[in-house]
Amino acid sequence: MGGLEQLADVEVSRLVLSQHQVRDVGWRVRQCSMSSTIFEAAGGHPAFIALAHAWHARCLADPIVSHAFSHGYHPKHSERLGAYWAEALGGPCDYTASMGNESGVMRMHSGNGEHVEMDERAQVCFAEALDDAGLPDDPRLRATLKAYFRWATHAMSAYPDSRHRVPEGLALGRWSWDGPASNPL
């Protein structure tokens, strides 16, 4: 433990029990618990690469979700997906710096009609892949990751009729502990 956590412990130990000070110190303690990004709490780059590999394996094994990959996919799909998720969740900008952009990702997922059942099953694959990849068994982290994936899946279905309707210059959607930090649409 260091830095902000130690400060919070000192502040809590010096607390004079007035309602104002409890609220003030409580805020500082909450801030400390959120001082790390989702990216850091999950385990950094290796965790997101493992999660992407685990999710992709589950998707390929699912009779409905596998259809999304039946037309082929990038040979480095899992590495690219891991970098995308990492960036969206507070990690480095590796995806947008060298691999692609949000408009391209949206186009890749557009023009395929509505596929609610596939999206729901992809979310189940994601939830199960958290265990497969060995991500921390922290309820708050896992709930946040599942909420992000649900949100991202919904965002990817914004253009079901035509990939040509996706605008240029979309920013990669980012997610924080509190939900969407930015929206790609």
Residue, then its C-alpha position, 0 to 999 in steps of 0.5 A: m500500500g502506498g501513496l493515496e491509500q496511506l494518506a486515506d488511512v492517516e486521515v481515517s485514523r485522525l477522524v474527528l467524528s463530525q458528520h462533515q468530516v466523515r463525508d469528507v474522509g469517506w470521499r477520499v477513501r472512495q477515491c483511493s479505491m478507484s485510483s487504479t484504472i480498470f486496465e491496471a486492476a485487471g492485470g494490464h496488457p497480459a490480462f487483456i491479451a489472455l481475455a481476448h484469446a479466451w473470449h475468441a476461443r469461446c466464441l468459436a466454440d459457440p454455434i451462434v457466435s461463431h458465425a461472426f467469424s465464419h468469413g475469416y478474421h485478422p491473424k492477430h485478432s486476439e492481440r488487436l482485440g486485447a489492445y482495443w479493450a485495454e485502451a478503452l479501459g484505461g490502458p495505453c493507446d496502442y490500438t489507435a496508435s498503430m492498429g486501427n481506429e473506431s470508425g474501422v472497428m464500427r464498419m467491421h461490425s456493421g451492415n450485418g443486420e440485427h443479431v440480438e441473440m448473437d450479441e447476448r451469447a457473445q456477452v455470456c462468452f465474455a463473462e465465462a472468459l473472465d474465468d478462463a483468462g484468470l482475471p482477478d475474482d474481484p466482484r466490482l472489477r468483473a461487474t465493470l468489465k461485463a457492463y463495459f462489454r454489454w455497452a460496447t456490444h450495443a455500440m457495435s450494433a448501431y449501424p445494422d443496415s450499412r457499414h457505409r453509414v459509419p462516419e469517419g473520425l469516431a473516437l474510441g469509446r472509453w469506460s471508467w469505473d463509473g461507466p462510459a467516459s466517452n461515447p464513440l457515437 
